[in-house]
Amino acid sequence: EKNKLDSNISIKLTQLGLKLDKEFCFENVREIVEYADRYKNFVRIDMEDSTCTDDTLDILYRVRRDFTNVGIVIQAYLKRSEQDLKELTSQGINVRICKGIYNEAPEIAFKKPEEIRQNYLRLLMIMFDRKCYVGIATHDRYLIEKAIEAINTNAIPNDRYEFQMLLGVGDEYRTQLVQSGHRLRVYVPFGKDWFPYSLRRMKENPKVAGYVIKNLFKKI
Ligand SMILES: Cc1cc2nc3c(=O)[nH]c(=O)nc-3n(C[C@H](O)[C@H](O)[C@H](O)COP(=O)(O)OP(=O)(O)OC[C@H]3O[C@@H](n4cnc5c(N)ncnc54)[C@H](O)[C@@H]3O)c2cc1C
């Protein structure tokens, strides 16, 4: 507030007690969203592994009964996501679309990179068609280009979407996107426990460790 930053916050429900006690988690989320509402801020509920999906959606819908300054994340690798997104968009909910970071079973998730990309684009078109605000979270050049193509073809106004990237990733696209008139938000891990947070992310998906090593060498 002091620096007039256009920022909002993302939360992970397992860090707010989801696996310990769902009601306790709901109360925590509600309190955060209520507090954010006082400052006209927005809270994004991150999506974690598939054992959390139903409860995360359920908590979102319950908090939404009283507040609209809350949205969620949908993962393009999950086969259920199209159905979930249809329900979310029927209520005009703000959704971030990402590929998904966790290792999920082939019974419930697309595993081939091309299938995940195509589902990502399908989900993005649902957001555009239903005129819902979407966070386009990706560093994949192909998806960024396809998203821009869809934005131009469908004349989507730039206050209906934003690109989102992780801090330190996708730097090569950022300036270009902003200079072309697109909005871009950077996801910044915040707080003193950034190290355990980063280790957890690597444990959840060893691919992330590969990215980190590759980027380290890129910067040297
Ligand atoms: C803002 C934001 C929020 C997210 N929130 C969630 C969430 O709530 N739930 C969830 O499951 N996933 C989340 N993710 C992660 C997402 O699901 C993907 O796993 C991740 O973004 C990589 O997919 P990609 O679309 O960038 O494509 P990829 O093809 O995986 O990556 C494209 C390129 O980007 C670079 N890259 C990608 N990720 C990293 C990284 N971590 N470190 C270094 N370089 C990298 C690599 O050079 C890679 O070649 C989020 C991602 C972003 C950007």
The ligand as an ORCA input file, in Angstrom:
! r2SCAN-3c Opt
* xyz 0 1
  C       2.629    -17.300    -12.005
  C       2.631    -18.805    -11.931
  C       1.857    -19.439    -10.984
  C       1.807    -20.838    -10.922
  N       0.956    -21.445    -10.050
  C       0.831    -22.787    -10.065
  C      -0.137    -23.456     -9.265
  O      -0.904    -22.842     -8.512
  N      -0.210    -24.814     -9.345
  C       0.604    -25.549    -10.168
  O       0.461    -26.785    -10.221
  N       1.530    -24.937    -10.923
  C       1.663    -23.593    -10.895
  N       2.602    -22.988    -11.697
  C       3.606    -23.810    -12.398
  C       3.096    -24.267    -13.763
  O       2.079    -25.210    -13.595
  C       4.216    -24.903    -14.600
  O       4.697    -26.028    -13.967
  C       5.386    -23.978    -14.876
  O       4.953    -22.685    -15.161
  C       6.172    -24.475    -16.095
  O       5.326    -24.538    -17.212
  P       5.434    -23.544    -18.460
  O       4.049    -23.264    -18.932
  O       6.235    -22.362    -18.113
  O       6.085    -24.425    -19.607
  P       7.417    -25.311    -19.613
  O       7.473    -25.891    -20.966
  O       7.447    -26.254    -18.454
  O       8.550    -24.245    -19.419
  C       8.970    -23.381    -20.462
  C      10.371    -22.891    -20.108
  O      10.306    -22.026    -18.966
  C      11.394    -22.256    -18.082
  N      10.858    -22.637    -16.753
  C       9.603    -23.080    -16.483
  N       9.433    -23.260    -15.152
  C      10.612    -22.932    -14.562
  C      11.081    -22.908    -13.206
  N      10.294    -23.259    -12.180
  N      12.356    -22.491    -12.973
  C      13.168    -22.130    -13.980
  N      12.782    -22.126    -15.306
  C      11.527    -22.532    -15.585
  C      12.251    -23.326    -18.713
  O      13.286    -22.704    -19.441
  C      11.321    -24.020    -19.670
  O      11.984    -24.584    -20.766
  C       2.621    -21.602    -11.802
  C       3.398    -20.953    -12.761
  C       3.408    -19.575    -12.855
  C       4.220    -18.922    -13.915
*
